Amino acid sequence: MEDKKKRASSWFQDLQSQIIATFEAIERETTNPQLQDLTSGTFKKSSWDRPGGGGGMMAVLEGRVFEKAGVNVSTVWGEFSEEFRAQIPGADHDPRFWASGISLVVHPRSPHLPTVHMNTRFIVTQKHWFGGGADLTPHFPVEKDTADFHTAMQGACDLYDEEYYPKYKKWADDYFFLPHRNEPRGIGGIFYDYHNSENWENDFAFTQDVGKAFHHIYPEIVRRHVERTWTPEERSHQLKRRGRYVEFNLLYDRGTQFGFKTGGNTDAILMSMPPVAEWPAP
């Protein structure tokens, strides 16, 4: 298992480096006149240590295309609290755990560029499994973008089992939903957890391909629309939709809860929050 842990954590770090390079390239490329007076952004990296064991690398970009983008990796270990261990497979009798993963959230400046979330992880207790997924939250949905994003996620799934995509798409539709608003967070994607087919190599390859599919399709969607200009009204709409994103992440997001309950880095956990958001007057 130690070799598997090392391979998984190494992959998450490699994917982080690849995505950072791509996002910084997009920052440099744009010629959108609304962005020309802003400085092309680069990621600021900061490492952190977890008192109970492990740590991570937080990378945050505040740029012109990406108003805020966070691409974090972490590898942590220790023991679950008594409150939390009953909720985790394999931790009820032995609270020790090891977890590694990548977590990414992007809040673009342009209302025509969709917010996106992606994370993949490998967790070990007395059991072990992969989890993760990716979902898209456009402020002005474009049919082709939606179709292409889902096609990319389905392609990653179908390489391993054609039952994965419908199962994990439904899981995303159900999970990325705001009950108090009775509305979805975005156009969905895939979400999976406790993924263990009893073939670790296949499961690891599947998780890698989810990351690769995201790294292919999201920059493509951004480049389609990055030169479009926007109106103040469109920006206002975007900021109000961001408020919904905040509500979901603070009320329902399992990764946020996991991070806080395992002693994670608070700034890294709250990296998913947008830099600016609005709520409509009641």
VENHU-V95871 format. One record per residue. N is the residue number from 0. RES is the residue in one small letter. PSI is psi as a letter, one per 20 degrees, with the letter a starting at -180 (999 if undefined). NEAR is the number of other ideal C-beta (glycine too) atoms within 12 Angstrom. D_FIRST is the distance of its C-alpha to the first C-alpha in Angstrom with 2 decimals. Layout:
BEGIN
{{N & RES & PSI & NEAR & D_FIRST} {N & RES & PSI & NEAR & D_FIRST}}
END
This chain:
BEGIN
{{0 & m & h & 16 & 0.00} {1 & e & h & 11 & 3.83} {2 & d & h & 12 & 5.45} {3 & k & g & 23 & 5.06} {4 & k & g & 27 & 6.22} {5 & k & g & 18 & 8.68} {6 & r & g & 23 & 9.92} {7 & a & g & 39 & 10.56} {8 & s & h & 34 & 12.33} {9 & s & g & 21 & 14.18} {10 & w & g & 32 & 15.45} {11 & f & h & 39 & 16.80} {12 & q & g & 28 & 18.60} {13 & d & g & 20 & 20.00} {14 & l & g & 37 & 21.27} {15 & q & g & 37 & 22.89} {16 & s & g & 23 & 24.73} {17 & q & g & 25 & 25.93} {18 & i & g & 41 & 27.29} {19 & i & g & 36 & 28.97} {20 & a & g & 21 & 30.74} {21 & t & g & 32 & 31.98} {22 & f & h & 41 & 33.30} {23 & e & h & 27 & 35.07} {24 & a & g & 24 & 36.67} {25 & i & h & 38 & 38.03} {26 & e & g & 33 & 39.44} {27 & r & h & 20 & 41.37} {28 & e & h & 20 & 42.56} {29 & t & q & 31 & 44.44} {30 & t & j & 17 & 48.24} {31 & n & p & 27 & 48.78} {32 & p & h & 14 & 51.96} {33 & q & i & 23 & 50.73} {34 & l & i & 29 & 47.86} {35 & q & h & 14 & 49.77} {36 & d & i & 9 & 50.79} {37 & l & q & 19 & 47.20} {38 & t & p & 14 & 44.94} {39 & s & p & 24 & 42.13} {40 & g & q & 30 & 38.93} {41 & t & q & 22 & 35.94} {42 & f & p & 32 & 32.72} {43 & k & p & 21 & 32.70} {44 & k & q & 21 & 29.34} {45 & s & p & 18 & 28.53} {46 & s & q & 20 & 25.44} {47 & w & q & 26 & 24.82} {48 & d & p & 19 & 22.98} {49 & r & p & 25 & 21.89} {50 & p & h & 14 & 23.40} {51 & g & i & 22 & 20.63} {52 & g & p & 21 & 17.88} {53 & g & a & 27 & 17.11} {54 & g & b & 26 & 19.58} {55 & g & a & 39 & 20.46} {56 & m & o & 31 & 23.12} {57 & m & p & 35 & 25.95} {58 & a & o & 39 & 28.15} {59 & v & p & 32 & 31.43} {60 & l & p & 38 & 34.30} {61 & e & n & 28 & 37.82} {62 & g & b & 33 & 39.79} {63 & r & g & 32 & 42.55} {64 & v & g & 40 & 40.77} {65 & f & n & 45 & 37.83} {66 & e & h & 32 & 39.48} {67 & k & p & 33 & 36.08} {68 & a & p & 45 & 32.67} {69 & g & p & 44 & 29.44} {70 & v & o & 45 & 26.14} {71 & n & q & 45 & 23.55} {72 & v & q & 42 & 19.92} {73 & s & q & 41 & 17.96} {74 & t & o & 36 & 14.72} {75 & v & q & 38 & 15.30} {76 & w & r & 27 & 14.11} {77 & g & b & 25 & 16.23} {78 & e & p & 21 & 17.88} {79 & f & q & 31 & 19.69} {80 & s & q & 20 & 23.42} {81 & e & h & 13 & 25.12} {82 & e & h & 14 & 26.78} {83 & f & h & 23 & 23.68} {84 & r & h & 23 & 21.16} {85 & a & i & 15 & 23.16} {86 & q & i & 22 & 22.73} {87 & i & p & 34 & 18.93} {88 & p & p & 23 & 17.20} {89 & g & j & 23 & 15.42} {90 & a & i & 30 & 17.01} {91 & d & h & 18 & 20.37} {92 & h & h & 14 & 19.75} {93 & d & o & 16 & 16.95} {94 & p & j & 25 & 17.49} {95 & r & q & 24 & 14.46} {96 & f & r & 39 & 12.68} {97 & w & p & 36 & 10.90} {98 & a & p & 45 & 12.47} {99 & s & q & 41 & 13.25} {100 & g & r & 44 & 16.04} {101 & i & p & 48 & 19.47} {102 & s & p & 45 & 22.66} {103 & l & p & 46 & 26.03} {104 & v & p & 45 & 29.57} {105 & v & p & 48 & 32.74} {106 & h & n & 38 & 36.31} {107 & p & r & 46 & 38.72} {108 & r & h & 40 & 42.26} {109 & s & p & 37 & 44.03} {110 & p & i & 32 & 44.48} {111 & h & i & 31 & 44.14} {112 & l & p & 42 & 40.50} {113 & p & q & 43 & 38.01} {114 & t & q & 50 & 35.63} {115 & v & q & 44 & 32.05} {116 & h & p & 44 & 28.69} {117 & m & p & 47 & 25.24} {118 & n & q & 46 & 21.77} {119 & t & q & 46 & 18.27} {120 & r & q & 46 & 15.15} {121 & f & p & 42 & 11.55} {122 & i & p & 42 & 11.27} {123 & v & p & 32 & 8.99} {124 & t & c & 30 & 11.12} {125 & q & i & 20 & 11.27} {126 & k & r & 23 & 10.97} {127 & h & q & 30 & 9.56} {128 & w & r & 33 & 11.90} {129 & f & q & 41 & 13.68} {130 & g & r & 35 & 17.20} {131 & g & b & 48 & 20.10} {132 & g & a & 46 & 23.25} {133 & a & q & 48 & 26.48} {134 & d & q & 43 & 30.04} {135 & l & p & 40 & 33.40} {136 & t & n & 44 & 36.25} {137 & p & q & 36 & 39.45} {138 & h & h & 37 & 42.60} {139 & f & n & 27 & 44.80} {140 & p & p & 23 & 42.88} {141 & v & p & 21 & 43.49} {142 & e & g & 12 & 43.13} {143 & k & g & 17 & 41.82} {144 & d & g & 31 & 39.15} {145 & t & g & 25 & 37.99} {146 & a & g & 18 & 38.02} {147 & d & h & 26 & 36.21} {148 & f & g & 42 & 33.45} {149 & h & h & 32 & 32.82} {150 & t & g & 23 & 33.11} {151 & a & g & 34 & 30.38} {152 & m & h & 43 & 28.01} {153 & q & h & 31 & 29.06} {154 & g & g & 24 & 28.50} {155 & a & h & 37 & 24.82} {156 & c & g & 33 & 24.56} {157 & d & i & 22 & 26.77} {158 & l & h & 21 & 24.73} {159 & y & h & 28 & 22.28} {160 & d & p & 20 & 24.43} {161 & e & i & 13 & 27.98} {162 & e & i & 15 & 27.51} {163 & y & g & 32 & 25.03} {164 & y & g & 31 & 27.77} {165 & p & h & 19 & 30.36} {166 & k & g & 22 & 27.87} {167 & y & h & 39 & 26.25} {168 & k & g & 30 & 29.67} {169 & k & h & 20 & 31.15} {170 & w & g & 28 & 28.37} {171 & a & g & 37 & 29.22} {172 & d & g & 23 & 32.93} {173 & d & h & 19 & 32.58} {174 & y & g & 30 & 30.27} {175 & f & m & 37 & 32.11} {176 & f & p & 25 & 35.37} {177 & l & n & 25 & 37.59} {178 & p & h & 15 & 39.14} {179 & h & i & 12 & 41.68} {180 & r & i & 20 & 42.90} {181 & n & l & 8 & 42.42} {182 & e & q & 17 & 41.17} {183 & p & q & 26 & 38.03} {184 & r & h & 38 & 36.55} {185 & g & b & 33 & 36.86} {186 & i & j & 33 & 36.59} {187 & g & b & 34 & 33.02} {188 & g & c & 46 & 30.21} {189 & i & q & 46 & 26.96} {190 & f & p & 36 & 24.71} {191 & y & q & 38 & 21.62} {192 & d & r & 29 & 19.20} {193 & y & k & 24 & 16.83} {194 & h & o & 36 & 16.29} {195 & n & o & 24 & 14.13} {196 & s & j & 21 & 15.96} {197 & e & j & 11 & 13.58} {198 & n & n & 14 & 13.16} {199 & w & g & 23 & 10.22} {200 & e & g & 17 & 12.00} {201 & n & g & 19 & 15.19} {202 & d & h & 32 & 14.12} {203 & f & g & 34 & 12.80} {204 & a & h & 23 & 16.06} {205 & f & g & 37 & 18.09} {206 & t & h & 47 & 17.02} {207 & q & g & 30 & 17.90} {208 & d & h & 31 & 21.16} {209 & v & g & 47 & 22.10} {210 & g & g & 41 & 22.00} {211 & k & h & 27 & 23.93} {212 & a & g & 35 & 26.44} {213 & f & g & 40 & 27.13} {214 & h & h & 33 & 27.60} {215 & h & g & 26 & 30.09} {216 & i & h & 34 & 32.15} {217 & y & g & 42 & 32.59} {218 & p & h & 36 & 34.11} {219 & e & g & 24 & 36.28} {220 & i & g & 37 & 37.63} {221 & v & g & 39 & 38.29} {222 & r & h & 27 & 40.21} {223 & r & h & 22 & 42.34} {224 & h & i & 31 & 43.79} {225 & v & h & 33 & 43.43} {226 & e & i & 21 & 47.07} {227 & r & p & 25 & 48.54} {228 & t & r & 20 & 50.57} {229 & w & r & 26 & 50.76} {230 & t & r & 15 & 53.31} {231 & p & h & 12 & 53.32} {232 & e & h & 13 & 53.26} {233 & e & h & 22 & 50.08} {234 & r & g & 26 & 48.47} {235 & s & g & 20 & 49.57} {236 & h & g & 22 & 48.06} {237 & q & g & 34 & 44.73} {238 & l & h & 28 & 44.72} {239 & k & h & 24 & 45.47} {240 & r & h & 35 & 42.62} {241 & r & h & 36 & 40.31} {242 & g & h & 27 & 41.40} {243 & r & h & 33 & 39.82} {244 & y & g & 42 & 36.51} {245 & v & g & 30 & 36.74} {246 & e & g & 26 & 37.56} {247 & f & g & 35 & 34.54} {248 & n & h & 34 & 32.03} {249 & l & h & 21 & 33.51} {250 & l & h & 18 & 34.17} {251 & y & i & 22 & 31.47} {252 & d & p & 31 & 28.51} {253 & r & h & 30 & 25.28} {254 & g & h & 39 & 23.53} {255 & t & g & 28 & 26.45} {256 & q & g & 20 & 26.21} {257 & f & g & 29 & 22.45} {258 & g & g & 33 & 23.09} {259 & f & h & 21 & 26.03} {260 & k & i & 28 & 24.55} {261 & t & j & 41 & 21.49} {262 & g & k & 29 & 23.74} {263 & g & r & 34 & 23.23} {264 & n & p & 29 & 25.79} {265 & t & g & 15 & 28.91} {266 & d & h & 20 & 30.22} {267 & a & h & 38 & 27.02} {268 & i & g & 33 & 26.94} {269 & l & j & 26 & 30.61} {270 & m & h & 42 & 30.34} {271 & s & i & 38 & 30.83} {272 & m & p & 29 & 34.40} {273 & p & q & 35 & 37.17} {274 & p & h & 28 & 39.47} {275 & v & p & 21 & 42.54} {276 & a & r & 29 & 43.11} {277 & e & q & 18 & 46.14} {278 & w & p & 17 & 47.08} {279 & p & q & 13 & 50.32} {280 & a & q & 5 & 53.16} {281 & p & 999 & 3 & 53.49}}
END
